[in-house]
């Protein structure tokens, strides 16, 4: 469950907050692949709620789609 660079696979969750604002949270696939190990009886993590196990790897501040697009643009290059 890794990408071609060997890093864990991540996916984005986009949530609409209101008034044209969205929030992006990134999750790792390997966190979702082994939930049975966390909920097994007698497991160290059995008392934890699922909400604590499945937290995002990264949470970005809310923004409009235009703000997200602007932040994703590469820096201009000087071709002099």
LUMZA-799365 format. One record per residue (C-alpha): residue number from 1; residue in three letters; y, x, z. Coordinates in nm, 4 decimals, decimal comma, padded with zeros to 6 digits. Last residue first. Layout:
(NUM ALA (Y X Z))
...
# end
This chain:
(80 UNK (03,4962 01,6536 -01,8371))
(79 UNK (03,2240 01,3906 -01,7884))
(78 UNK (03,3400 01,2899 -01,4397))
(77 UNK (03,0888 01,0373 -01,3166))
(76 UNK (03,1602 00,6961 -01,1642))
(75 UNK (02,9525 00,6170 -00,8530))
(74 UNK (02,6558 00,3958 -00,9221))
(73 UNK (02,6952 00,0208 -00,8757))
(72 UNK (02,4916 -00,1307 -00,5921))
(71 UNK (02,7929 -00,1908 -00,3653))
(70 UNK (02,9649 -00,3935 -00,6373))
(69 UNK (02,6591 -00,6129 -00,6898))
(68 UNK (02,6303 -00,6867 -00,3180))
(67 UNK (03,0030 -00,7693 -00,2991))
(66 UNK (02,9761 -00,9987 -00,6032))
(65 UNK (02,6727 -01,1697 -00,4472))
(64 UNK (02,8807 -01,2440 -00,1382))
(63 UNK (02,8150 -01,0503 00,1797))
(62 UNK (02,6221 -01,0593 00,5060))
(61 UNK (02,5485 -00,7253 00,6691))
(60 UNK (02,2196 -00,5596 00,5769))
(59 UNK (01,9045 -00,5717 00,7860))
(58 UNK (01,6515 -00,2898 00,7472))
(57 UNK (01,2874 -00,2600 00,8477))
(56 UNK (01,2741 -00,6302 00,9203))
(55 UNK (01,0840 -00,7653 01,2212))
(54 UNK (00,7302 -00,8927 01,1828))
(53 UNK (00,5842 -00,7867 01,5170))
(52 UNK (00,8530 -00,9362 01,7393))
(51 UNK (00,8551 -01,2740 01,5619))
(50 UNK (00,4768 -01,2782 01,5815))
(49 UNK (00,4996 -01,3007 01,9601))
(48 UNK (00,3765 -01,0094 02,1649))
(47 UNK (00,1011 -01,0732 02,4203))
(46 UNK (-00,1696 -00,9518 02,1772))
(45 UNK (00,0008 -00,6139 02,1200))
(44 UNK (-00,2252 -00,4006 02,3439))
(43 UNK (-00,5206 -00,5819 02,1968))
(42 UNK (-00,7545 -00,7601 02,4385))
(41 UNK (-00,7862 -01,0602 02,2107))
(40 UNK (-00,6905 -00,9704 01,8541))
(39 UNK (-00,3356 -01,0687 01,7572))
(38 UNK (-00,2131 -00,7238 01,6565))
(37 UNK (-00,5225 -00,6290 01,4571))
(36 UNK (-00,5077 -00,9628 01,2763))
(35 UNK (-00,1538 -00,8868 01,1604))
(34 UNK (-00,2660 -00,5983 00,9382))
(33 UNK (-00,1210 -00,6546 00,5914))
(32 UNK (00,2148 -00,7940 00,7025))
(31 UNK (00,3434 -00,4644 00,8465))
(30 UNK (00,1957 -00,2779 00,5473))
(29 UNK (00,4227 -00,4782 00,3160))
(28 UNK (00,7414 -00,3336 00,4652))
(27 UNK (01,0353 -00,5727 00,5081))
(26 UNK (01,3963 -00,5509 00,3862))
(25 UNK (01,6606 -00,8021 00,4953))
(24 UNK (01,9374 -00,9253 00,2674))
(23 UNK (02,2074 -01,1628 00,3834))
(22 UNK (02,3972 -01,4109 00,1702))
(21 UNK (02,7454 -01,5595 00,1687))
(20 UNK (02,8634 -01,8231 -00,0785))
(19 UNK (03,0066 -02,0540 00,1885))
(18 UNK (02,6844 -02,0564 00,3884))
(17 UNK (02,4041 -01,8265 00,5125))
(16 UNK (02,1754 -01,8067 00,2096))
(15 UNK (01,8892 -01,5740 00,2950))
(14 UNK (01,7490 -01,3059 00,0634))
(13 UNK (01,4245 -01,1409 00,1723))
(12 UNK (01,3642 -00,8040 00,0104))
(11 UNK (01,0350 -00,6269 -00,0395))
(10 UNK (00,9105 -00,2884 00,0713))
(9 UNK (00,6126 -00,0798 -00,0339))
(8 UNK (00,5584 00,2155 00,1999))
(7 UNK (00,6629 00,5501 00,0489))
(6 UNK (00,4113 00,7596 -00,1468))
(5 UNK (00,6455 00,8117 -00,4424))
(4 UNK (00,4349 00,5841 -00,6668))
(3 UNK (00,4642 00,3014 -00,4144))
(2 UNK (00,2433 00,2646 -00,1109))
(1 UNK (00,0000 00,0000 00,0000))
# end
